[in-house]
Amino acid sequence: MTPQQEQLLQLAKAKMPYGKYEGRFLIDLPEYYLLWLKNNRLPQGKLGEQILLIYEIKLNGLEPLIRKLQK
């Protein structure tokens, strides 16, 4: 498995660890919330990177790619 494939698998299983959407998969977060995090309170480290990736995936209509990996 390539590093990119591993990253996508981790992204498909990643959950929000805190806040209003605690426990939800990142892919299930509303786009407006992802945008707000991106512009105001993007977490440091891996979670911040994952949030940016999820935002880009949603923006480009690639959600089905992540949903397939969740199964």
N, C-alpha and C positions, 0 to 999 in steps of 0.2 A: 504494500500500500504506500502510495506517495505521501509526502508531507501535506500536500494540498488536500488530498482525499481524507487524511486523518483530521485535518483542520475542519473540513466540512462536517464530518461525523461528530466532532466535538461541538460544533456550532448547532447542529440539529438537536443535541441533547442538553444544551446549555439552558439554565433557568435563571431568572432574575432573583438575586439573593436577598433583596430588601425592598422596602417601599410599598406603594399601593399595589404593585403587580408582583409582589413576592411569590415565588413558587411557580410562576408562569414561564413557559418556554419563551426564549427571546423572540422567536419567530412569531409568537402570538401577541407581542406587545403592539399597541396601536402606533401607527406611523407618526402621529402628532407627538406622542411621548418620546419616541426615538429621536425625532427632530429636536425636541426640547432638551433632551439629554445632550445631544450633539452640540447644541449652541450654548448651553448653560452649565450643565453639571456632568460632563462626561467623566466617568470614573477612570482612574489610572490603571495601567496594566492590561492584563488579558481581557477583563470584562469590558473595558473601554474599546479595545480592538474589536471584540465580538459585537458590541452594539453598533459600531461603525459598519462592520460587514453586513449585519442584518439590515441596517438602514439602506445600504446600497443594493442589497438583494431585493428588498421590497420595492425600492425606487425603480428598479429595472425589470420588475415583474417576474422574478425568478423564485418566488416562494414555493412553487411546486417541486423544485429541485430539493429544497430542504425538507419538505413534507414527505417526499419519498424516502429520504434517509431516516426519518423518524420511525418508520414502520419496521 
